[in-house]
Amino acid sequence: MSDNVLVCGSIAFDTIAVFEDHFSKHILPDNIHALSVSFFVPGLRKEYGGCAGNISYSLKKLGGNPLPVGTVGADADDYLAYMRDLGIDTRLVRVLPDMFTPQCFITTDLANNQIASFHPGAMLKSAENDLTGNEAAWAIVAPDSKDAMFTHARRLHAQGIPFVFDLGQAMPLFEGDDLNEMLTLARILTANEYEASVIEQRTGRGMKQLATEIEAVVVTRGARGATLYAGNQEITVAPVTASEIVDPTGCGDAHRAGLLYGLVNGWDLYDACCLANIMGSIKIASRGPQNHQVQLAEIQSTLKQHYGLVRSF
């Protein structure tokens, strides 16, 4: 049986500029109706990002076999070469030569306030990227265009490939009926605490009830760890203290990678969630979504010392 993981979602560039002052000093409330501001940003970095890219990075670092499924533009040559250098199979990444790769432009001030603009680019046509016929042990439908998320979900379900539904930043796109349909297709739901509350509001059902309709629900709770809902059980998965708190960007994606690695390798859900928590704690200690290093021996040690689990990689 294949141990591939089809990772459906966005593949994007994040350009992050640092304004070494405070926006509040330069944006005058009385003139907000005629806003015209310019910020000098001596600090600038460009990161490889997007949910499919981030999940694939962490899953590969764990020793998994991700197959990212996404669309990029003609400007993605360096990103694709970087993925291939990591050993990631990019055959399901479709290049649209007449479009740009999705990208987010973020300016951050000294108070960590952000002004961001997002260009979806090739993501607008990601539903046209057909994954049919590709074997996989598991898949994930991560944030992407709404059409793509549904298209991938239906194709995965038709092929009998179990998948994790990760609502994430696509939350504004999904109404109650949309969520209900997606949950008839998915095997596992993952969400952070805020997203879980929105899902409950829009579907009219709590996480406990949803977990009786699908295999499991995993809700991440930041520094308080995670909660696993499976059947009639509600299990707290204790957090792992990070070595330092540097940047939360991509922590959810690293968590999903840990969960998927455990699922593909036959771990039970609780053990997979423990690995997911460890991956989140590793990611948050590095700046950017794909700069953290994964030491498998250290993860084994943390699994044993923190959770009492003995697992090999």
C-alpha positions as CSV (number, residue, x, y, z in Angstrom):
1,M,0.0,0.0,0.0
2,S,1.2,3.5,-0.8
3,D,2.5,5.7,2.1
4,N,2.0,8.9,0.1
5,V,0.1,11.8,1.6
6,L,-1.8,14.0,-0.9
7,V,-1.4,17.5,0.6
8,C,-4.1,19.7,-1.1
9,G,-3.8,23.4,-0.4
10,S,-2.2,26.7,-1.2
11,I,1.5,27.1,-2.2
12,A,2.5,30.7,-1.8
13,F,5.2,33.3,-1.2
14,D,5.1,35.4,2.0
15,T,7.0,38.8,1.7
16,I,7.4,40.3,5.2
17,A,8.6,43.8,5.8
18,V,9.4,45.3,9.2
19,F,8.6,48.9,9.9
20,E,10.8,50.0,12.8
21,D,8.2,52.3,14.3
22,H,4.5,52.2,15.2
23,F,1.7,52.5,12.7
24,S,-0.3,54.5,15.2
25,K,2.1,57.4,14.9
26,H,1.7,57.7,11.2
27,I,-2.0,56.9,10.6
28,L,-4.0,59.9,11.7
29,P,-7.6,59.0,12.8
30,D,-8.9,62.3,11.7
31,N,-7.7,61.7,8.1
32,I,-8.5,58.1,7.8
33,H,-11.0,59.0,5.0
34,A,-8.1,60.2,2.9
35,L,-5.4,57.7,3.8
36,S,-2.1,58.0,2.1
37,V,0.9,56.6,4.0
38,S,4.3,55.2,3.1
39,F,6.5,53.2,5.4
40,F,10.3,52.8,5.2
41,V,11.1,49.1,5.8
42,P,14.8,48.3,6.1
43,G,14.0,44.8,7.2
44,L,12.6,42.5,4.5
45,R,12.4,38.8,4.0
46,K,10.7,36.4,1.5
47,E,9.5,33.1,2.8
48,Y,8.2,30.0,1.1
49,G,4.7,29.4,2.5
50,G,1.2,28.3,1.8
51,C,-0.5,25.5,3.7
52,A,0.3,22.7,1.3
53,G,4.0,23.9,1.1
54,N,4.3,24.2,4.9
55,I,2.7,20.8,5.7
56,S,4.8,19.1,3.0
57,Y,8.0,20.6,4.4
58,S,7.3,19.4,8.0
59,L,6.0,16.0,6.8
60,K,9.1,15.4,4.7
61,K,11.4,16.4,7.6
62,L,9.6,13.6,9.7
63,G,10.4,11.1,6.9
64,G,7.0,11.1,5.3
65,N,6.1,11.2,1.6
66,P,4.1,14.3,0.8
67,L,2.7,15.0,-2.6
68,P,1.6,18.6,-2.6
69,V,-1.4,19.4,-4.8
70,G,-1.6,23.0,-5.8
71,T,-1.2,25.6,-8.5
72,V,1.6,28.2,-8.9
73,G,2.6,30.7,-11.4
74,A,5.6,31.2,-13.7
75,D,7.5,32.9,-10.9
76,A,7.6,29.7,-8.8
77,D,10.8,28.1,-10.3
78,D,12.8,28.7,-7.2
79,Y,10.1,27.3,-4.9
80,L,9.7,24.2,-7.0
81,A,13.5,23.6,-7.1
82,Y,13.7,24.1,-3.3
83,M,10.9,21.5,-2.8
84,R,12.7,19.0,-5.1
85,D,16.0,19.6,-3.2
86,L,14.1,18.5,-0.1
87,G,13.1,15.4,-1.9
88,I,9.4,16.4,-2.2
89,D,7.6,15.1,-5.3
90,T,6.2,18.1,-7.2
91,R,4.5,16.3,-10.0
92,L,1.0,17.3,-8.8
93,V,2.0,21.0,-8.6
94,R,0.5,22.6,-11.7
95,V,2.3,25.6,-13.1
96,L,0.1,28.3,-14.8
97,P,2.5,30.4,-16.9
98,D,0.2,33.3,-17.4
99,M,-0.4,33.9,-13.6
100,F,1.5,34.7,-10.5
101,T,2.0,32.3,-7.6
102,P,-0.3,33.3,-4.7
103,Q,1.5,35.7,-2.4
104,C,0.9,37.7,0.8
105,F,2.6,41.0,1.4
106,I,2.8,41.8,5.1
107,T,4.2,44.9,6.8
108,T,4.7,44.6,10.6
109,D,5.4,47.4,13.1
110,L,7.2,47.2,16.4
111,A,4.0,46.4,18.2
112,N,3.4,43.4,15.9
113,N,0.5,45.1,14.2
114,Q,0.2,44.0,10.6
115,I,-1.0,45.4,7.3
116,A,-1.4,42.6,4.8
117,S,-2.5,42.2,1.2
118,F,-3.1,38.8,-0.4
119,H,-3.0,38.1,-4.2
120,P,-4.6,34.7,-4.9
121,G,-3.1,34.4,-8.4
122,A,-2.9,30.8,-9.6
123,M,-4.9,29.6,-6.6
124,L,-8.0,30.8,-8.4
125,K,-7.7,27.8,-10.7
126,S,-6.5,25.2,-8.3
127,A,-9.8,23.3,-8.7
128,E,-8.6,22.4,-12.2
129,N,-5.7,20.4,-10.8
130,D,-7.0,16.9,-10.9
131,L,-5.5,14.4,-8.4
132,T,-7.6,11.5,-9.6
133,G,-5.7,8.2,-10.0
134,N,-2.9,9.0,-7.5
135,E,-2.7,6.5,-4.7
136,A,-2.2,7.7,-1.1
137,A,-2.7,6.3,2.4
138,W,-4.1,9.6,3.6
139,A,-4.7,13.1,2.4
140,I,-5.5,16.6,3.8
141,V,-7.7,19.3,2.3
142,A,-6.1,22.4,3.7
143,P,-7.0,26.1,3.0
144,D,-7.2,26.9,-0.7
145,S,-9.9,28.3,-3.0
146,K,-13.3,27.1,-1.9
147,D,-14.0,25.4,-5.3
148,A,-10.6,23.6,-5.0
149,M,-11.3,22.4,-1.5
150,F,-14.6,20.9,-2.5
151,T,-13.3,19.4,-5.7
152,H,-10.4,17.7,-4.0
153,A,-12.6,16.5,-1.2
154,R,-15.1,14.9,-3.6
155,R,-12.4,13.3,-5.7
156,L,-10.6,11.9,-2.6
157,H,-13.9,10.5,-1.2
158,A,-14.7,8.9,-4.6
159,Q,-11.3,7.2,-4.6
160,G,-11.8,6.0,-1.0
161,I,-8.8,8.0,0.3
162,P,-9.4,9.1,3.9
163,F,-8.6,12.8,4.4
164,V,-8.2,15.4,7.1
165,F,-10.3,18.6,6.6
166,D,-8.4,21.7,7.8
167,L,-10.7,24.7,7.6
168,G,-8.1,27.3,8.7
169,Q,-7.9,30.6,6.8
170,A,-10.7,29.5,4.5
171,M,-13.2,29.9,7.4
172,P,-14.9,33.0,5.9
173,L,-15.7,31.0,2.8
174,F,-17.7,28.2,4.4
175,E,-21.3,28.6,5.6
176,G,-23.1,26.0,7.7
177,D,-24.3,24.0,4.7
178,D,-20.8,24.0,3.2
179,L,-19.3,22.7,6.4
180,N,-22.0,20.0,6.8
181,E,-21.3,18.7,3.2
182,M,-17.5,18.7,3.8
183,L,-18.0,16.7,7.0
184,T,-19.9,14.0,5.1
185,L,-16.7,13.5,3.0
186,A,-13.9,13.9,5.5
187,R,-12.6,11.4,8.0
188,I,-11.0,13.8,10.5
189,L,-11.6,17.5,11.3
190,T,-8.9,19.8,12.6
191,A,-9.3,23.3,13.8
192,N,-7.9,25.8,16.2
193,E,-10.0,26.9,19.2
194,Y,-11.5,29.9,17.4
195,E,-12.3,28.0,14.2
196,A,-13.9,25.3,16.3
197,S,-16.3,27.8,17.9
198,V,-17.2,29.2,14.5
199,I,-17.9,25.7,13.2
200,E,-20.1,25.0,16.1
201,Q,-22.0,28.2,15.5
202,R,-22.5,27.6,11.8
203,T,-23.4,23.9,12.0
204,G,-25.4,24.0,15.2
205,R,-23.4,21.1,16.6
206,G,-20.6,20.9,19.1
207,M,-17.3,19.2,18.7
208,K,-18.4,16.2,20.7
209,Q,-21.4,15.6,18.5
210,L,-19.4,16.0,15.3
211,A,-16.9,13.4,16.5
212,T,-19.7,10.9,16.6
213,E,-20.4,11.5,13.0
214,I,-16.8,11.2,11.7
215,E,-13.7,9.4,13.0
216,A,-12.3,12.2,15.1
217,V,-12.0,16.0,15.7
218,V,-8.8,17.6,16.8
219,V,-8.9,21.1,18.3
220,T,-5.6,22.9,18.9
221,R,-5.5,25.2,21.9
222,G,-2.1,26.9,21.6
223,A,0.0,26.8,24.8
224,R,-2.7,24.6,26.4
225,G,-2.1,21.7,24.0
226,A,-5.0,20.1,22.1
227,T,-8.2,18.2,22.6
228,L,-9.0,15.0,20.8
229,Y,-12.6,14.1,20.3
230,A,-13.2,10.5,19.2
231,G,-16.4,8.6,19.5
232,N,-17.8,9.6,22.9
233,Q,-14.4,10.5,24.3
234,E,-12.8,13.9,25.0
235,I,-9.1,13.5,25.6
236,T,-6.7,16.3,26.6
237,V,-3.4,16.1,24.8
238,A,-0.9,18.0,27.1
239,P,1.2,20.7,25.5
240,V,4.9,20.6,25.0
241,T,6.8,23.7,26.2
242,A,8.7,25.3,23.3
243,S,12.4,26.2,23.8
244,E,11.4,29.8,22.9
245,I,8.5,31.7,21.4
246,V,9.7,33.3,18.1
247,D,6.9,33.1,15.4
248,P,3.6,31.3,15.4
249,T,3.3,31.4,11.6
250,G,2.9,27.9,10.3
251,C,2.5,26.2,13.7
252,G,-0.9,24.8,12.7
253,D,0.6,23.4,9.5
254,A,3.5,21.7,11.4
255,H,0.8,20.3,13.8
256,R,-1.1,18.8,10.8
257,A,2.1,17.2,9.5
258,G,2.7,15.4,12.8
259,L,-0.9,14.2,12.8
260,L,-0.6,12.9,9.3
261,Y,2.7,11.2,9.9
262,G,1.1,9.2,12.8
263,L,-2.0,8.3,10.8
264,V,0.0,7.0,7.8
265,N,2.2,4.9,10.1
266,G,-0.6,3.3,11.9
267,W,-0.3,5.2,15.2
268,D,-3.5,5.6,17.3
269,L,-5.1,9.0,17.2
270,Y,-3.8,10.1,20.7
271,D,-0.2,9.2,19.8
272,A,-0.5,11.0,16.5
273,C,-1.8,14.1,18.4
274,C,1.2,13.9,20.8
275,L,3.6,14.1,17.8
276,A,1.5,16.9,16.3
277,N,1.9,18.9,19.6
278,I,5.7,18.4,19.5
279,M,5.9,19.6,15.9
280,G,4.0,22.7,16.8
281,S,6.4,23.4,19.7
282,I,9.4,22.9,17.3
283,K,8.0,25.3,14.7
284,I,7.2,28.2,17.0
285,A,10.9,28.5,18.0
286,S,11.9,29.4,14.4
287,R,11.0,32.5,12.3
288,G,9.0,31.7,9.2
289,P,6.9,28.6,8.4
290,Q,9.7,26.5,6.8
291,N,12.9,27.2,8.6
292,H,12.6,24.9,11.6
293,Q,14.9,21.8,11.8
294,V,13.5,18.4,12.9
295,Q,15.7,16.1,14.9
296,L,14.1,12.7,15.0
297,A,16.1,11.5,18.0
298,E,15.0,14.5,20.0
299,I,11.3,13.9,19.0
300,Q,11.7,10.2,20.1
301,S,13.1,11.4,23.5
302,T,10.3,13.9,24.0
303,L,7.6,11.4,23.1
304,K,9.0,9.0,25.8
305,Q,9.7,11.6,28.5
306,H,6.7,13.8,28.0
307,Y,4.0,11.3,26.9
308,G,5.5,7.9,27.9
309,L,5.4,6.8,24.3
310,V,8.0,4.7,22.5
311,R,7.9,5.2,18.8
312,S,10.5,4.7,16.0
313,F,10.9,6.8,12.9
